[in-house]
């Protein structure tokens, strides 16, 4: 299909993406236009704040001024630390459970059929409903947030692992049995080289989604954390503090991506490019 598309469109590259005439690579995003887009968003925010009033929507300057007192407050660092701990624990638990079940289900159609209803349920269930039910069952606090984050994260890792296991060449699997590879040796030399790209992409996506999910769970059913502080600001109708917390949450998400996820991806990319041998 890609070959026929490329024949019909001479400006298409090998992946089927259209290129401008005279270019040999896709057009990249311009940093200057990105900055212009940010300025447009800030301008729209300012105009909307002027129309709605400070009780409903604070201006950008009011929100920036509210960040200073928050950063100098000991509650900020306590809430941020609790939030990061919950993100790490929830994503790690969900990824571990999803990977373990995916490895087992990838070799057993019966087990895969047994798990499939639960996978569909956790995937289709709205996160808000899951948070409300978890708060009812586990109470308010870290256990509820970690459990619900793990439950929502596990199906994605499970599905990626099952697909990766099924993509392994059956002849290689048979060869590991002939040479009597143990479970750990097979996992290390056969499955992990095949699963590394899939699992890395799934883990990075799970970390980003898990951060948003933890903040939402804290806002709805926790007694500490960034989301809890955000909910308190909303209840006090402090729009400047509310938006300041939202900006700090964006800062934490950016720090998580640029300080942890991207360096992890750069560190693992050489491993992904290694030849895959059993």
Buried (B, 14 or more C-beta within 10 A) or exposed (E): EEEEEBEEEEEBBEEEEEBEEEEEEEEEEEEEEEEEEEEEEEEEBBEEBEEEEEEEBBBBEBBBEBBEEBEEEEEBEEBBEBBBBBBBBBBBBBBBBBBBBBBBBBEEEEEBEEBEEBBEEBEEBEBEEBBBBBBEEBEBBBBBBBBBBBBBBBBBBBBBBBEBBEEBEEEBBEEBEEEEBEEEEBBEBBBBBBBBBBBBEBBBBBBBBBBBBBBBBBBBBBEBBBBBBBBBBBEEEBBBBBBBBBBBBEEBBEEBBEEBBEEBBEEBEEEEEEEBEB
